[in-house]
Amino acid sequence: GDGTQMNPYATIAKAITSASNNDVIEVLEGTYTSNFDVNKVVTINGSNKEKSGTSESRVNETILENTKSNITANATLDGFTFKHTQNISEALILQSQATIKNCIFERFATVAGQTATAISTSSNASNYLIANNLFTGSTDGGLFGGHKTWNSALYFNNRNGNSGTIEYNTFRNCRTALVGDDDNSNITLQYNDFLNCGSYISFGGTSPIST
């Protein structure tokens, strides 16, 4: 295609390659299985943009099935559903001032005990926003060693002391909902809901934080 509404590109990666900074990419409903990275300041909208991950008014989804993406620019992803069944380490890796909102991250793995994460933030990510998303998965095998859901729904690493906001998300049926590593002093966690998770919030790090 040529990227128009009547003749769209077949893949999200092609749309990103053809886009300029500050463009808006509209992704139609359906299932997409190709990986893509986001290295431009673009807004990428799924079919449920501006509708919370728990909204009852969501329509047919734009599904990213077993995909993995690196976000290295100040981009926005809005209104997608991520469906994972395989042992892919992260669905999204944030390395920038990205916004991830109104998405569903769903994991029903075929093999127990895997260590997949829905969203990981690198130590370079700063001023990011993760909001109004639903993180959920299978309860088959329980929520501990034999789980088939997200091992960590959201892992945030703030080794460089950068800031980020995680708010208005729902975490349901996850092994661990939130994992914070190293210095978390500039990360804002507020107005999140936790339902039936093995652990809700876990903090760790390679060395103690100085006071």
N, C-alpha and C positions, 0 to 999 in steps of 0.2 A: 504493500500500500504506500500511500504518500503522506500519511499522517493526518488526513482530514477525517471528519466524522463519518463521511460516506465511504471512505477507503482507508481505514486505519492501519497502522503498523501491526504486525503479527505478534511482536514481543515488546515487553517493557524496555528491555535493553536497547532496542533500536530507537524507541521514542526518546530515551535519555540521550543517546548519541546524537540524535538530530536536533535536540532542544538547545536553546540558549538560556543563559542565566535569567531567572525571574519568569520563565515560561510556566504554564500550567499544563500538566499532562492528565488527561481523563482516561481511565482504564475501564473498559466495559465489563459487565458481569461475565462470569465464566471462570474456568480453571486454567491457571498458568503454572508451568512446571520448570521454566528456565530461570537460573540464577541471574541476578543483576546487581550491579553496584551503582551507587548514586554519588557522583563526583561534581555535580553542578547545583547551583542554588535554584532548585525547582520545587514546585508543589505537585505531588502525584496523588491524585484522587481516585479512590475506588468507588464502587456503586453506592456505598453507605457513608459518604463524606458527611460530616456534621451530625452524625447519629451515633450516640454512645454505643460502646460494645454490648451493653445490656439493654439497649432500647428495643421495645416491642414493635417499633415502626420500621425496622430494617427490612429492606427488600432483598431480592436475589443477590447473592454475594459475589464480589470479586475475590476469588480464592487463589492464594499463593500456596501451592502444594509442595511440601518438602523442599522449599527454596532456602537459599542463604544469601544475604546481602550485607555489604559494607556501606555505611553511610559516612562519606568523608567530606561532605559539604553541608552548608546550612540549609538543608532540605526539609520538606514536610511530607509525611505519609499520612493519609487521612482516609479511613473508611474501608479497610481491607479485612479479609479473614485469612489468617495463616493456619494451614492444616498440616500437621506433621505426624508421620507414622514411623519415620526412619531415624537412625542414630546420627543426626546432624547436630554438631556441637552447639551452634547458635542459629536462630532464624535471622536475627538482626544484630549487627555490631555497630554501635554508634561511636564515631571518632571525631565528632564535630558538634556544632550547635544545632542539632536536629530537633524536629518536633514529630513525635509519633502519637497520634491521637485517633480515637474512635475506631480502634481495630479490635479484632478478636484473635487471640492466640490459643489454638486448640491442639492438644496432643493426645492421640490415642495410639501408642506405640504397639508394634507387633511383638517386641521382645522386652522382657522385664529388666529393670535395674540400669537403664541407660542414663547418661549424664547430660542430656540436652537442656539448653537454656533458650527461652524465648527471646529476651533482649539482654545483651551485654554492653556495658559502656566501657570504653578504654580509658586509660588515664589521661588521654588527650582531649576527651570530650568535655565541653564546658557549656554552661548556660542552656543545657538541653531541657526539653519538656516532654514528659511521658504522661499522658492524661486521657481519662475517659475510655480506657481499654478494658477488655475482659481477658483474663488469663485463666484457662481452664483445661481439664483433661480427664483421662480415664481414672476410674477408681478400681479397676480390675487389678488385683494383686496388692491392694492396699496403698498406703502413702509413704512406705519406707523402702526397705531393700528390694522388694519385688514390684515396685511401682511401674506403671506404664504412662505416666504423665510427665510434666516438666520437672526435672530434677531441681532446677532453680528457675522460677518464672522470670525474675529480673535480677541480674547481677550488676552492681555498680561499683566501679573501682575509681577511687578519687585520690590516687597517690599524689597527684600534683596539686591538690587542694582546690580544684575547680568547683564550680557551682552547677547545680541541676535541680529540677523540680519534678517530683513524682506524686501525682495527685488525682483524686477521683477515679482511681482504677479499682476493679474488682478482681480478687484472686480467689479462685475456687478450685478445689480438688488438685492442688499442686503439692509436690513433695516439700519444697520450701518456696514460699512466696517471694520474699525479698532477701537478698544476700548482699551485705555491704562489706567491702574489703578496704583496708587501710583507712586513711583519714576521711571521715564522713561529715566533718563539721560544717561544710558548706552545702550539703544536700538537704533539700526540704522535702519531707514526707508528710503529706496531709490529706485527710478526707478519703483514705483508701479503705475498702471493705475486704475483710478476710473471712472466708467461709470454707470450713472443712479442709484445712491444709495440714500436712505433717508438722511443719514449723512455719510460723508466720514471718518473723523477722530474725535474721541471723547476722551478727557482726563478727568480723575476723580481721586478720592482717598478719603480715610477716614479722612485724615488730610493734611494740607498744607505742601508743600515741603520746607524745610529750604533753604535759599539762602546763 
